[in-house]
Amino acid sequence: MNKFVMLTFVAVCVLVTVLETEAKPKHCTWHGTAPLCMPSCPSGKKKIPGTESKCGPNTVACCVTNKKFVCCPNDWQGNAANAMAIAKE
């Protein structure tokens, strides 16, 4: 019985760790859909100041209103230039 309780505890801890790891955003992304860009960052991400752009990386789909910007994981450390360089669309 004691081994069963211990194995169950370990299994639950591993499962929680895996789920938390998968739930965390892992990279920076551009937000804002042309032509009427009204972006916001999804849960777990923050807006990176200085990344605002009418077009972002896609010069074909530019914003008529507002601007696109980059959102990175809340624990991300870096500057705007780094965020824009690594951001995925």
OpenMM code with the backbone's topology and positions (N, CA, C; nanometers):
from openmm import Vec3, app, unit

residues = "MET ASN LYS PHE VAL MET LEU THR PHE VAL ALA VAL CYS VAL LEU VAL THR VAL LEU GLU THR GLU ALA LYS PRO LYS HIS CYS THR TRP HIS GLY THR ALA PRO LEU CYS MET PRO SER CYS PRO SER GLY LYS LYS LYS ILE PRO GLY THR GLU SER LYS CYS GLY PRO ASN THR VAL ALA CYS CYS VAL THR ASN LYS LYS PHE VAL CYS CYS PRO ASN ASP TRP GLN GLY ASN ALA ALA ASN ALA MET ALA ILE ALA LYS GLU".split()
positions = [
    Vec3(0.0828, -0.1202, 0.0000),
    Vec3(0.0000, 0.0000, 0.0000),
    Vec3(0.0863, 0.1253, 0.0000),
    Vec3(0.1909, 0.1279, 0.0763),
    Vec3(0.2775, 0.2432, 0.0853),
    Vec3(0.3469, 0.2713, -0.0477),
    Vec3(0.3913, 0.1657, -0.1173),
    Vec3(0.4552, 0.1834, -0.2478),
    Vec3(0.3548, 0.2369, -0.3496),
    Vec3(0.2317, 0.1909, -0.3426),
    Vec3(0.1280, 0.2364, -0.4347),
    Vec3(0.1022, 0.3864, -0.4166),
    Vec3(0.0930, 0.4312, -0.2935),
    Vec3(0.0700, 0.5725, -0.2643),
    Vec3(0.1870, 0.6556, -0.3161),
    Vec3(0.3087, 0.6082, -0.2936),
    Vec3(0.4281, 0.6809, -0.3381),
    Vec3(0.4325, 0.6877, -0.4911),
    Vec3(0.4051, 0.5771, -0.5594),
    Vec3(0.4064, 0.5767, -0.7064),
    Vec3(0.2970, 0.6666, -0.7630),
    Vec3(0.1808, 0.6670, -0.6999),
    Vec3(0.0723, 0.7543, -0.7436),
    Vec3(0.1121, 0.9010, -0.7286),
    Vec3(0.1735, 0.9343, -0.6170),
    Vec3(0.2189, 1.0709, -0.5925),
    Vec3(0.3210, 1.1139, -0.6981),
    Vec3(0.4166, 1.0282, -0.7257),
    Vec3(0.5194, 1.0592, -0.8262),
    Vec3(0.4552, 1.0763, -0.9633),
    Vec3(0.3623, 0.9898, -0.9991),
    Vec3(0.2955, 0.9992, -1.1296),
    Vec3(0.2190, 1.1309, -1.1423),
    Vec3(0.1507, 1.1710, -1.0377),
    Vec3(0.0755, 1.2966, -1.0407),
    Vec3(0.1707, 1.4148, -1.0541),
    Vec3(0.2829, 1.4127, -0.9825),
    Vec3(0.3810, 1.5214, -0.9919),
    Vec3(0.4373, 1.5329, -1.1331),
    Vec3(0.4682, 1.4204, -1.1962),
    Vec3(0.5205, 1.4210, -1.3328),
    Vec3(0.4156, 1.4754, -1.4280),
    Vec3(0.2928, 1.4321, -1.4149),
    Vec3(0.1850, 1.4785, -1.5023),
    Vec3(0.1640, 1.6289, -1.4889),
    Vec3(0.1622, 1.6807, -1.3686),
    Vec3(0.1444, 1.8245, -1.3469),
    Vec3(0.2597, 1.9015, -1.4097),
    Vec3(0.3823, 1.8538, -1.3943),
    Vec3(0.4984, 1.9203, -1.4527),
    Vec3(0.4890, 1.9233, -1.6045),
    Vec3(0.4504, 1.8137, -1.6651),
    Vec3(0.4362, 1.8080, -1.8110),
    Vec3(0.3283, 1.9035, -1.8577),
    Vec3(0.2155, 1.9058, -1.7920),
    Vec3(0.1062, 1.9949, -1.8324),
    Vec3(0.1452, 2.1412, -1.8165),
    Vec3(0.2145, 2.1769, -1.7098),
    Vec3(0.2578, 2.3153, -1.6910),
    Vec3(0.3585, 2.3560, -1.7966),
    Vec3(0.4488, 2.2659, -1.8320),
    Vec3(0.5504, 2.2944, -1.9331),
    Vec3(0.4850, 2.3164, -2.0687),
    Vec3(0.3868, 2.2345, -2.1048),
    Vec3(0.3199, 2.2484, -2.2328),
    Vec3(0.2328, 2.3722, -2.2377),
    Vec3(0.1798, 2.4168, -2.1246),
    Vec3(0.0883, 2.5305, -2.1224),
    Vec3(0.1614, 2.6635, -2.1339),
    Vec3(0.2889, 2.6692, -2.0973),
    Vec3(0.3623, 2.7950, -2.1021),
    Vec3(0.3976, 2.8316, -2.2451),
    Vec3(0.3706, 2.9559, -2.2847),
    Vec3(0.4132, 2.9983, -2.4170),
    Vec3(0.5662, 2.9964, -2.4248),
    Vec3(0.6205, 2.9461, -2.5357),
    Vec3(0.7644, 2.9247, -2.5433),
    Vec3(0.8370, 3.0231, -2.6328),
    Vec3(0.7654, 3.1025, -2.7105),
    Vec3(0.8344, 3.1936, -2.8013),
    Vec3(0.7538, 3.3225, -2.8195),
    Vec3(0.8193, 3.4185, -2.8777),
    Vec3(0.7557, 3.5479, -2.9043),
    Vec3(0.6757, 3.5390, -3.0342),
    Vec3(0.5639, 3.6106, -3.0395),
    Vec3(0.4793, 3.6097, -3.1583),
    Vec3(0.4241, 3.7493, -3.1859),
    Vec3(0.3985, 3.7753, -3.3134),
    Vec3(0.3347, 3.9008, -3.3547),
    Vec3(0.1851, 3.8877, -3.3342),
    Vec3(0.1212, 3.9968, -3.2941),
    Vec3(-0.0240, 3.9976, -3.2762),
    Vec3(-0.0836, 4.1217, -3.3411),
    Vec3(-0.1965, 4.1004, -3.4073),
    Vec3(-0.2665, 4.2059, -3.4800),
    Vec3(-0.2974, 4.1562, -3.6194),
    Vec3(-0.4233, 4.1585, -3.6563),
    Vec3(-0.4653, 4.1085, -3.7872),
    Vec3(-0.5115, 4.2241, -3.8737),
    Vec3(-0.4442, 4.2419, -3.9857),
    Vec3(-0.4777, 4.3491, -4.0789),
    Vec3(-0.6134, 4.3219, -4.1431),
    Vec3(-0.6847, 4.4226, -4.1840),
    Vec3(-0.6483, 4.5628, -4.1873),
    Vec3(-0.6848, 4.6384, -4.0590),
    Vec3(-0.7750, 4.5825, -3.9771),
    Vec3(-0.8167, 4.6517, -3.8542),
    Vec3(-0.7480, 4.5862, -3.7350),
    Vec3(-0.6279, 4.6258, -3.7078),
    Vec3(-0.5476, 4.5634, -3.6021),
    Vec3(-0.5916, 4.6107, -3.4644),
    Vec3(-0.6353, 4.5178, -3.3828),
    Vec3(-0.6714, 4.5458, -3.2445),
    Vec3(-0.6093, 4.4359, -3.1589),
    Vec3(-0.4756, 4.4320, -3.1532),
    Vec3(-0.4087, 4.3198, -3.0880),
    Vec3(-0.4144, 4.3243, -2.9362),
    Vec3(-0.4003, 4.2073, -2.8794),
    Vec3(-0.3806, 4.1920, -2.7354),
    Vec3(-0.2961, 4.0667, -2.7174),
    Vec3(-0.2255, 4.0598, -2.6077),
    Vec3(-0.1405, 3.9440, -2.5813),
    Vec3(-0.2237, 3.8331, -2.5166),
    Vec3(-0.1971, 3.7093, -2.5568),
    Vec3(-0.2672, 3.5970, -2.4935),
    Vec3(-0.2171, 3.5746, -2.3511),
    Vec3(-0.2885, 3.4967, -2.2770),
    Vec3(-0.2510, 3.4643, -2.1397),
    Vec3(-0.1104, 3.4051, -2.1362),
    Vec3(-0.0315, 3.4497, -2.0419),
    Vec3(0.1048, 3.3992, -2.0278),
    Vec3(0.2075, 3.4769, -2.1066),
    Vec3(0.1624, 3.5800, -2.1791),
    Vec3(0.2545, 3.6626, -2.2576),
    Vec3(0.2349, 3.8097, -2.2240),
    Vec3(0.3397, 3.8896, -2.2516),
    Vec3(0.3338, 4.0335, -2.2282),
    Vec3(0.3750, 4.1078, -2.3544),
    Vec3(0.3191, 4.2285, -2.3692),
    Vec3(0.3543, 4.3145, -2.4827),
    Vec3(0.4954, 4.3677, -2.4608),
    Vec3(0.5760, 4.3652, -2.5669),
    Vec3(0.7127, 4.4156, -2.5595),
    Vec3(0.7133, 4.5583, -2.6135),
    Vec3(0.7381, 4.6569, -2.5269),
    Vec3(0.7400, 4.7966, -2.5714),
    Vec3(0.8443, 4.8180, -2.6808),
    Vec3(0.8098, 4.9018, -2.7777),
    Vec3(0.9023, 4.9326, -2.8866),
    Vec3(0.8911, 4.8389, -3.0057),
    Vec3(0.7935, 4.7464, -3.0030),
    Vec3(0.7782, 4.6528, -3.1154),
    Vec3(0.6601, 4.6880, -3.2045),
    Vec3(0.5964, 4.8018, -3.1810),
    Vec3(0.4796, 4.8402, -3.2600),
    Vec3(0.5187, 4.8635, -3.4056),
    Vec3(0.4330, 4.8163, -3.4963),
    Vec3(0.4586, 4.8307, -3.6393),
    Vec3(0.3268, 4.8231, -3.7150),
    Vec3(0.3120, 4.9047, -3.8189),
    Vec3(0.1917, 4.8980, -3.9032),
    Vec3(0.1824, 4.7639, -3.9757),
    Vec3(0.2984, 4.7092, -4.0153),
    Vec3(0.2988, 4.5879, -4.0970),
    Vec3(0.3557, 4.4650, -4.0267),
    Vec3(0.4398, 4.4833, -3.9280),
    Vec3(0.5082, 4.3680, -3.8691),
    Vec3(0.5988, 4.3052, -3.9733),
    Vec3(0.6196, 4.1754, -3.9682),
    Vec3(0.7081, 4.1108, -4.0644),
    Vec3(0.6427, 4.0898, -4.2010),
    Vec3(0.5105, 4.1062, -4.2092),
    Vec3(0.4373, 4.0827, -4.3332),
    Vec3(0.4045, 4.2166, -4.3983),
    Vec3(0.4850, 4.2602, -4.4920),
    Vec3(0.4663, 4.3919, -4.5539),
    Vec3(0.3471, 4.3967, -4.6492),
    Vec3(0.2838, 4.2837, -4.6726),
    Vec3(0.1667, 4.2809, -4.7604),
    Vec3(0.0389, 4.3111, -4.6805),
    Vec3(0.0342, 4.2650, -4.5558),
    Vec3(-0.0855, 4.2808, -4.4735),
    Vec3(-0.0600, 4.3830, -4.3635),
    Vec3(-0.0733, 4.5108, -4.3976),
    Vec3(-0.0490, 4.6183, -4.3009),
    Vec3(-0.1787, 4.6656, -4.2369),
    Vec3(-0.1659, 4.7254, -4.1213),
    Vec3(-0.2812, 4.7754, -4.0463),
    Vec3(-0.3247, 4.9117, -4.0985),
    Vec3(-0.4539, 4.9298, -4.1117),
    Vec3(-0.5107, 5.0596, -4.1458),
    Vec3(-0.5366, 5.1357, -4.0163),
    Vec3(-0.5829, 5.0633, -3.9148),
    Vec3(-0.6027, 5.1225, -3.7823),
    Vec3(-0.5118, 5.0502, -3.6830),
    Vec3(-0.4647, 5.1213, -3.5844),
    Vec3(-0.3774, 5.0671, -3.4797),
    Vec3(-0.2493, 5.0087, -3.5376),
    Vec3(-0.1820, 4.9245, -3.4614),
    Vec3(-0.0564, 4.8633, -3.5043),
    Vec3(-0.0451, 4.7218, -3.4504),
    Vec3(0.0389, 4.6414, -3.5142),
    Vec3(0.0733, 4.5095, -3.4637),
    Vec3(0.1848, 4.5271, -3.3610),
    Vec3(0.2002, 4.4283, -3.2723),
    Vec3(0.3130, 4.4295, -3.1792),
    Vec3(0.3499, 4.2877, -3.1397),
    Vec3(0.4657, 4.2755, -3.0745),
    Vec3(0.5176, 4.1456, -3.0349),
    Vec3(0.4823, 4.1176, -2.8887),
    Vec3(0.4390, 3.9945, -2.8638),
    Vec3(0.4137, 3.9458, -2.7282),
    Vec3(0.5111, 3.8312, -2.7008),
    Vec3(0.5727, 3.8340, -2.5837),
    Vec3(0.6680, 3.7304, -2.5432),
    Vec3(0.6231, 3.6703, -2.4108),
    Vec3(0.6729, 3.5500, -2.3777),
    Vec3(0.6385, 3.4900, -2.2480),
    Vec3(0.6673, 3.5864, -2.1336),
    Vec3(0.5855, 3.5801, -2.0299),
    Vec3(0.5986, 3.6721, -1.9165),
    Vec3(0.7378, 3.6722, -1.8546),
    Vec3(0.8076, 3.5595, -1.8589),
    Vec3(0.9401, 3.5524, -1.7979),
    Vec3(1.0524, 3.5859, -1.8967),
    Vec3(1.0172, 3.6297, -2.0177),
    Vec3(1.1163, 3.6604, -2.1197),
    Vec3(1.1937, 3.7866, -2.0832),
    Vec3(1.3236, 3.7819, -2.1013),
    Vec3(1.4105, 3.8968, -2.0754),
    Vec3(1.4799, 3.9332, -2.2056),
    Vec3(1.4708, 4.0550, -2.2479),
    Vec3(1.5364, 4.0980, -2.3704),
    Vec3(1.4817, 4.2317, -2.4143),
    Vec3(1.5385, 4.2830, -2.5219),
    Vec3(1.4938, 4.4136, -2.5700),
    Vec3(1.4020, 4.3983, -2.6909),
    Vec3(1.3501, 4.5099, -2.7386),
    Vec3(1.2545, 4.5092, -2.8499),
    Vec3(1.3166, 4.4529, -2.9767),
    Vec3(1.4408, 4.4880, -3.0055),
    Vec3(1.5059, 4.4391, -3.1275),
    Vec3(1.5179, 4.2868, -3.1250),
    Vec3(1.5550, 4.2308, -3.0107),
    Vec3(1.5642, 4.0849, -2.9988),
    Vec3(1.4272, 4.0202, -3.0159),
    Vec3(1.3254, 4.0799, -2.9553),
    Vec3(1.1898, 4.0239, -2.9635),
    Vec3(1.1417, 4.0215, -3.1083),
    Vec3(1.1629, 4.1307, -3.1829),
    Vec3(1.1177, 4.1350, -3.3222),
    Vec3(1.1974, 4.0389, -3.4085),
    Vec3(1.3253, 4.0192, -3.3783),
    Vec3(1.4087, 3.9301, -3.4581),
    Vec3(1.3671, 3.7840, -3.4430),
    Vec3(1.3204, 3.7457, -3.3245),
    Vec3(1.2874, 3.6045, -3.3037),
    Vec3(1.1378, 3.5752, -3.3120),
    Vec3(1.0546, 3.6786, -3.3223),
    Vec3(0.9089, 3.6591, -3.3205),
    Vec3(0.8605, 3.5819, -3.4431),
    Vec3(0.7690, 3.4920, -3.4171),
    Vec3(0.7034, 3.4155, -3.5235),
    Vec3(0.5711, 3.4817, -3.5537),
    Vec3(0.5315, 3.4743, -3.6783),
    Vec3(0.4041, 3.5374, -3.7155),
    Vec3(0.2901, 3.4419, -3.6866),
] * unit.nanometer
topology = app.Topology()
chain = topology.addChain("A")
for resn in residues:
    res = topology.addResidue(resn, chain)
    for name in ("N", "CA", "C"):
        topology.addAtom(name, app.Element.getBySymbol(name[0]), res)
